[in-house]
Amino acid sequence: MTALPAGTIHNKVPNDLTVALEKNNAVLAAWHDITPLARNEFICWVENAKLVETRARRVKRTCEELADGMRRPCCWPGCIHREKNGK
């Protein structure tokens, strides 16, 4: 497991997400290709899950969405930790 590029506020990729991303080279390449802000949104979405089952589903869906060419989590209003000015 290597340190992957992370987000703007969420500056570390969670271990479970890292493991899932590293299982598929195309998904890993997509992760490297998206912006730090986009990575931030995926990380926040995963970390925001309250239940273990929900988190596991979100990790899986992150990989599926990246594989499908999506660059942001579907139906996610955005990172609640970012300031209103976009930082």
DSSP file (Angstrom, degrees, kcal/mol; ACC not computed):
  #  RESIDUE AA STRUCTURE BP1 BP2  ACC     N-H-->O    O-->H-N    N-H-->O    O-->H-N    TCO  KAPPA ALPHA  PHI   PSI    X-CA   Y-CA   Z-CA
    1    1 A M              0   0    0      0, 0.0     2,-0.3     0, 0.0    18,-0.1   0.000 360.0 360.0 360.0 126.3    0.0    0.0    0.0
    2    2 A T        -     0   0    0     16,-0.1     2,-0.6     1,-0.0    20,-0.1  -0.709 360.0 -94.0-110.7 162.8    1.5    3.3   -1.1
    3    3 A A        -     0   0    0     -2,-0.3     3,-0.0     9,-0.0     9,-0.0  -0.673  45.9-156.8 -76.9 119.1    0.5    6.9   -0.2
    4    4 A L        -     0   0    0     -2,-0.6     9,-0.4     9,-0.1     2,-0.1  -0.600  29.3 -89.2 -93.3 156.1   -1.8    8.1   -2.9
    5    5 A P        -     0   0    0      0, 0.0    -1,-0.1     0, 0.0     7,-0.1  -0.433  54.6-165.4 -62.2 138.9   -2.5   11.7   -3.8
    6    6 A A        -     0   0    0      1,-0.2    34,-0.2     5,-0.2    33,-0.2  -0.119  16.0 -76.3-112.1-154.4   -5.3   13.0   -1.6
    7    7 A G        -     0   0    0      3,-2.6    -1,-0.2    32,-0.3    30,-0.2  -0.111  39.3 -98.7 -99.8-165.6   -7.6   15.9   -1.5
    8    8 A T  S    S+     0   0    0     28,-0.6     3,-0.1    29,-0.1    29,-0.1   0.898 118.1  10.9 -85.5 -45.8   -7.5   19.6   -0.5
    9    9 A I  S    S+     0   0    0      1,-0.2     2,-1.3    28,-0.1    28,-0.1   0.814 126.8  59.3 -97.3 -46.8   -9.0   19.3    3.0
   10   10 A H        +     0   0    0      1,-0.1    -3,-2.6    -4,-0.0    -1,-0.2  -0.716  69.5 177.4 -85.3  94.2   -8.9   15.5    3.4
   11   11 A N        +     0   0    0     -2,-1.3     2,-0.4    -5,-0.2    -5,-0.2   0.233  56.5  58.6 -93.4  14.9   -5.1   15.1    2.9
   12   12 A K  S    S-     0   0    0     -7,-0.1    -1,-0.0    -9,-0.0    -9,-0.0  -0.984  76.6-131.8-141.5 132.2   -4.9   11.4    3.5
   13   13 A V        -     0   0    0     -9,-0.4    -9,-0.1    -2,-0.4     5,-0.1  -0.697  37.3-112.2 -79.2 126.5   -6.6    8.6    1.5
   14   14 A P     >  -     0   0    0      0, 0.0     4,-2.6     0, 0.0     3,-0.2  -0.219  22.7-117.2 -58.7 149.7   -8.2    6.2    4.0
   15   15 A N  H  > S+     0   0    0      1,-0.2     4,-2.6     2,-0.2     5,-0.2   0.887 112.6  52.2 -57.5 -43.5   -6.7    2.7    4.1
   16   16 A D  H  > S+     0   0    0      1,-0.2     4,-1.8     2,-0.2    -1,-0.2   0.883 112.7  45.5 -64.3 -36.8   -9.8    0.9    2.9
   17   17 A L  H  > S+     0   0    0     -3,-0.2     4,-2.7     2,-0.2    -1,-0.2   0.897 111.2  53.0 -71.5 -40.0  -10.1    3.2   -0.1
   18   18 A T  H  X S+     0   0    0     -4,-2.6     4,-2.3     2,-0.2    -2,-0.2   0.935 109.1  49.2 -58.8 -47.2   -6.4    2.9   -0.9
   19   19 A V  H  X S+     0   0    0     -4,-2.6     4,-0.6     1,-0.2    -1,-0.2   0.920 113.1  47.1 -59.2 -45.3   -6.7   -0.9   -0.9
   20   20 A A  H >< S+     0   0    0     -4,-1.8     3,-0.9    -5,-0.2     4,-0.3   0.910 112.3  49.1 -65.5 -42.5   -9.7   -0.8   -3.2
   21   21 A L  H >< S+     0   0    0     -4,-2.7     3,-1.2     1,-0.2     7,-0.4   0.882 107.9  54.5 -63.9 -38.4   -8.1    1.8   -5.6
   22   22 A E  H 3< S+     0   0    0     -4,-2.3    -1,-0.2     1,-0.2    -2,-0.2   0.578  92.7  72.8 -75.8  -8.2   -4.9   -0.3   -5.9
   23   23 A K  T << S+     0   0    0     -3,-0.9     2,-0.4    -4,-0.6    -1,-0.2   0.679 100.6  44.1 -76.6 -17.3   -6.8   -3.4   -6.9
   24   24 A N    <>  -     0   0    0     -3,-1.2     4,-2.6    -4,-0.3     5,-0.2  -0.965  66.6-156.4-136.1 116.7   -7.5   -2.0  -10.4
   25   25 A N  H  > S+     0   0    0     -2,-0.4     4,-2.4     1,-0.2     5,-0.2   0.849  96.6  51.9 -61.2 -36.4   -4.9   -0.2  -12.5
   26   26 A A  H  > S+     0   0    0      2,-0.2     4,-2.1     1,-0.2    -1,-0.2   0.909 111.9  46.2 -67.9 -40.9   -7.6    1.7  -14.5
   27   27 A V  H  > S+     0   0    0      2,-0.2     4,-2.3     1,-0.2    -2,-0.2   0.910 112.6  50.8 -66.4 -42.2   -9.3    2.9  -11.4
   28   28 A L  H  X S+     0   0    0     -4,-2.6     4,-2.0    -7,-0.4    -2,-0.2   0.897 109.7  50.2 -62.8 -40.6   -5.9    3.9   -9.9
   29   29 A A  H  X S+     0   0    0     -4,-2.4     4,-1.4     1,-0.2    -1,-0.2   0.894 109.5  51.3 -64.0 -39.5   -5.0    5.8  -13.0
   30   30 A A  H  X S+     0   0    0     -4,-2.1     4,-1.4     2,-0.2    -2,-0.2   0.891 107.2  53.8 -64.4 -39.0   -8.4    7.6  -12.9
   31   31 A W  H  < S+     0   0    0     -4,-2.3     3,-0.3     1,-0.2    -1,-0.2   0.912 110.0  46.7 -60.3 -43.4   -7.7    8.5   -9.3
   32   32 A H  H  < S+     0   0    0     -4,-2.0    -1,-0.2     1,-0.2    -2,-0.2   0.785 110.8  54.9 -68.6 -26.3   -4.4   10.0  -10.3
   33   33 A D  H  < S+     0   0    0     -4,-1.4    -1,-0.2    -5,-0.2    -2,-0.2   0.735  91.6  83.8 -82.6 -24.0   -6.0   11.9  -13.2
   34   34 A I  S  < S-     0   0    0     -4,-1.4    38,-0.1    -3,-0.3    37,-0.0  -0.368  87.5 -97.5 -80.4 163.1   -8.7   13.7  -11.2
   35   35 A T     >  -     0   0    0     36,-0.2     4,-2.6     1,-0.1     5,-0.2  -0.283  29.4-110.8 -74.6 160.3   -8.1   17.0   -9.4
   36   36 A P  H  > S+     0   0    0      0, 0.0     4,-2.4     0, 0.0   -28,-0.6   0.867 120.9  55.0 -57.8 -35.3   -7.3   17.3   -5.7
   37   37 A L  H  > S+     0   0    0    -30,-0.2     4,-1.7     2,-0.2   -29,-0.1   0.902 108.3  47.4 -65.0 -40.7  -10.7   18.9   -5.2
   38   38 A A  H  > S+     0   0    0      2,-0.2     4,-1.9     1,-0.2    -1,-0.2   0.913 111.7  49.9 -66.5 -42.6  -12.4   15.9   -6.8
   39   39 A R  H  X S+     0   0    0     -4,-2.6     4,-2.7     1,-0.2   -32,-0.3   0.900 107.3  56.4 -60.9 -39.3  -10.3   13.4   -4.7
   40   40 A N  H  X S+     0   0    0     -4,-2.4     4,-2.7   -34,-0.2    -1,-0.2   0.904 105.2  51.1 -57.4 -43.2  -11.4   15.5   -1.7
   41   41 A E  H  X S+     0   0    0     -4,-1.7     4,-2.4     2,-0.2    -1,-0.2   0.919 111.1  46.8 -63.7 -44.5  -15.0   14.9   -2.5
   42   42 A F  H  X S+     0   0    0     -4,-1.9     4,-2.2     2,-0.2    -2,-0.2   0.928 113.9  48.2 -63.4 -44.2  -14.6   11.2   -2.9
   43   43 A I  H  X S+     0   0    0     -4,-2.7     4,-2.8     1,-0.2     5,-0.2   0.931 113.0  47.3 -62.7 -45.9  -12.7   10.9    0.4
   44   44 A C  H  X S+     0   0    0     -4,-2.7     4,-1.8     1,-0.2    -1,-0.2   0.907 110.2  53.3 -61.8 -42.2  -15.2   13.1    2.3
   45   45 A W  H  < S+     0   0    0     -4,-2.4     4,-0.4    -5,-0.2    -1,-0.2   0.916 113.1  43.4 -59.9 -44.6  -18.1   11.0    0.9
   46   46 A V  H >< S+     0   0    0     -4,-2.2     3,-1.3     1,-0.2    -2,-0.2   0.940 116.1  46.6 -66.4 -47.4  -16.5    7.8    2.1
   47   47 A E  H 3< S+     0   0    0     -4,-2.8    -1,-0.2     1,-0.3    -2,-0.2   0.711 102.7  65.4 -71.0 -19.4  -15.5    9.2    5.5
   48   48 A N  T 3< S+     0   0    0     -4,-1.8    -1,-0.3    -5,-0.2    -2,-0.2   0.595  74.6 112.5 -78.9 -11.0  -18.9   10.7    6.0
   49   49 A A    <   -     0   0    0     -3,-1.3    -3,-0.0    -4,-0.4     6,-0.0  -0.404  52.5-161.3 -64.9 135.8  -20.6    7.3    6.1
   50   50 A K  S    S+     0   0    0     -2,-0.1     2,-0.3     5,-0.0    -1,-0.1   0.796  71.0  56.7 -88.7 -31.4  -22.0    6.5    9.6
   51   51 A L  S  > S-     0   0    0      1,-0.1     4,-2.4     0, 0.0     5,-0.2  -0.773  78.8-130.0-104.4 147.5  -22.3    2.7    9.2
   52   52 A V  H  > S+     0   0    0     -2,-0.3     4,-2.4     1,-0.2     5,-0.2   0.887 111.4  52.9 -58.3 -40.2  -19.5    0.3    8.3
   53   53 A E  H  > S+     0   0    0      2,-0.2     4,-2.1     1,-0.2    -1,-0.2   0.898 108.8  48.7 -64.7 -40.8  -21.8   -1.2    5.6
   54   54 A T  H  > S+     0   0    0      2,-0.2     4,-2.4     1,-0.2    -2,-0.2   0.914 110.6  50.9 -65.4 -42.7  -22.4    2.2    4.1
   55   55 A R  H  X S+     0   0    0     -4,-2.4     4,-2.4     2,-0.2    -2,-0.2   0.928 109.7  49.9 -61.0 -45.6  -18.7    3.0    4.0
   56   56 A A  H  X S+     0   0    0     -4,-2.4     4,-2.2     1,-0.2    -1,-0.2   0.898 110.9  50.1 -60.6 -40.8  -17.9   -0.3    2.3
   57   57 A R  H  X S+     0   0    0     -4,-2.1     4,-2.8     1,-0.2    -1,-0.2   0.897 110.8  49.6 -63.6 -40.2  -20.6    0.5   -0.3
   58   58 A R  H  X S+     0   0    0     -4,-2.4     4,-2.4     2,-0.2    -2,-0.2   0.869 108.9  51.3 -69.9 -36.3  -19.2    3.9   -0.9
   59   59 A V  H  X S+     0   0    0     -4,-2.4     4,-1.8     2,-0.2    -1,-0.2   0.942 113.7  45.4 -62.2 -46.4  -15.7    2.6   -1.3
   60   60 A K  H  X S+     0   0    0     -4,-2.2     4,-2.1     1,-0.2    -2,-0.2   0.920 113.7  48.8 -62.8 -44.2  -17.0    0.1   -3.9
   61   61 A R  H  X S+     0   0    0     -4,-2.8     4,-3.1     1,-0.2     5,-0.2   0.856 105.0  58.9 -67.4 -34.6  -19.0    2.7   -5.6
   62   62 A T  H  X S+     0   0    0     -4,-2.4     4,-2.4     1,-0.2    -1,-0.2   0.944 108.8  45.3 -56.4 -47.7  -16.1    5.2   -5.7
   63   63 A C  H  X S+     0   0    0     -4,-1.8     4,-2.3     1,-0.2    -2,-0.2   0.902 113.7  49.5 -64.0 -40.9  -14.1    2.6   -7.7
   64   64 A E  H  X S+     0   0    0     -4,-2.1     4,-1.7     2,-0.2    -2,-0.2   0.921 111.9  47.8 -64.0 -43.8  -17.1    1.9  -10.0
   65   65 A E  H  <>S+     0   0    0     -4,-3.1     5,-2.7     2,-0.2     4,-0.2   0.904 112.2  48.9 -66.6 -40.5  -17.7    5.6  -10.7
   66   66 A L  H ><5S+     0   0    0     -4,-2.4     3,-1.4    -5,-0.2    -1,-0.2   0.908 110.2  51.9 -63.5 -40.5  -14.0    6.2  -11.4
   67   67 A A  H 3<5S+     0   0    0     -4,-2.3    -1,-0.2     1,-0.3    -2,-0.2   0.821 107.4  53.5 -64.1 -30.8  -14.0    3.1  -13.8
   68   68 A D  T 3<5S-     0   0    0     -4,-1.7    -1,-0.3    -5,-0.1    -2,-0.2   0.427 124.1-104.9 -84.4   0.9  -17.1    4.6  -15.5
   69   69 A G  T < 5 +     0   0    0     -3,-1.4    -3,-0.2     1,-0.3     2,-0.2   0.518  69.2 148.8  91.2   5.3  -15.2    7.9  -16.1
   70   70 A M      < -     0   0    0     -5,-2.7    -1,-0.3    -6,-0.2    -2,-0.1  -0.490  31.3-165.2 -74.0 145.3  -17.0    9.9  -13.4
   71   71 A R  S    S+     0   0    0     -2,-0.2   -36,-0.2     1,-0.1    -1,-0.1   0.449  70.5  33.3-112.5  -3.5  -14.8   12.6  -11.8
   72   72 A R  S    S-     0   0    0     -7,-0.1    -1,-0.1   -31,-0.1     2,-0.1  -0.974  96.8 -86.1-144.8 155.1  -16.9   13.5   -8.8
   73   73 A P    >   -     0   0    0      0, 0.0     3,-1.0     0, 0.0     2,-0.2  -0.425  50.1-113.9 -63.4 135.5  -19.2   11.4   -6.5
   74   74 A C  T 3  S+     0   0    0      1,-0.2    -9,-0.0    -2,-0.1    -4,-0.0  -0.483  92.1   3.0 -69.7 136.6  -22.7   11.2   -7.9
   75   75 A C  T 3  S+     0   0    0      1,-0.2    -1,-0.2    -2,-0.2     3,-0.0   0.776  91.8 135.4  61.7  31.1  -25.4   12.9   -5.9
   76   76 A W    <   -     0   0    0     -3,-1.0    -1,-0.2     1,-0.1     3,-0.1  -0.953  50.0-148.6-111.0 124.1  -23.0   14.2   -3.3
   77   77 A P        -     0   0    0      0, 0.0     2,-0.1     0, 0.0    -1,-0.1   0.664  55.4 -94.5 -68.2 -14.4  -23.7   17.9   -2.3
   78   78 A G        -     0   0    0    -37,-0.1     2,-0.2    -3,-0.0   -37,-0.0  -0.402  55.6 -40.5 120.5 163.1  -20.0   18.4   -1.6
   79   79 A C    >   -     0   0    0      1,-0.2     3,-0.8    -2,-0.1   -38,-0.1  -0.395  40.7-156.3 -63.1 122.9  -17.5   18.3    1.2
   80   80 A I  T 3  S+     0   0    0      1,-0.2    -1,-0.2    -2,-0.2    -2,-0.0   0.583  89.1  65.1 -76.5  -9.7  -19.0   19.9    4.4
   81   81 A H  T 3  S+     0   0    0      2,-0.1    -1,-0.2   -71,-0.0     2,-0.1   0.583  80.6  96.9 -90.2 -11.6  -15.5   20.6    5.6
   82   82 A R  S <  S-     0   0    0     -3,-0.8     2,-0.1     1,-0.1     5,-0.0  -0.471  80.1-111.3 -77.5 150.0  -14.6   23.1    2.9
   83   83 A E    >   -     0   0    0     -2,-0.1     3,-1.8     1,-0.1    -1,-0.1  -0.379  29.9-108.9 -72.9 159.1  -15.0   26.8    3.5
   84   84 A K  T 3  S+     0   0    0      1,-0.3    -1,-0.1     2,-0.1    -2,-0.1   0.701 115.2  68.5 -64.4 -19.2  -17.7   28.6    1.6
   85   85 A N  T 3  S-     0   0    0      1,-0.1    -1,-0.3     0, 0.0    -2,-0.0   0.400 120.8-102.4 -83.0   5.0  -15.0   30.4   -0.5
   86   86 A G    <         0   0    0     -3,-1.8    -2,-0.1     1,-0.0    -1,-0.1   0.408 360.0 360.0  94.9  -2.5  -14.1   27.0   -2.2
   87   87 A K              0   0    0    -79,-0.0    -3,-0.1   -78,-0.0    -1,-0.0   0.447 360.0 360.0 -93.4 360.0  -11.0   26.3   -0.2
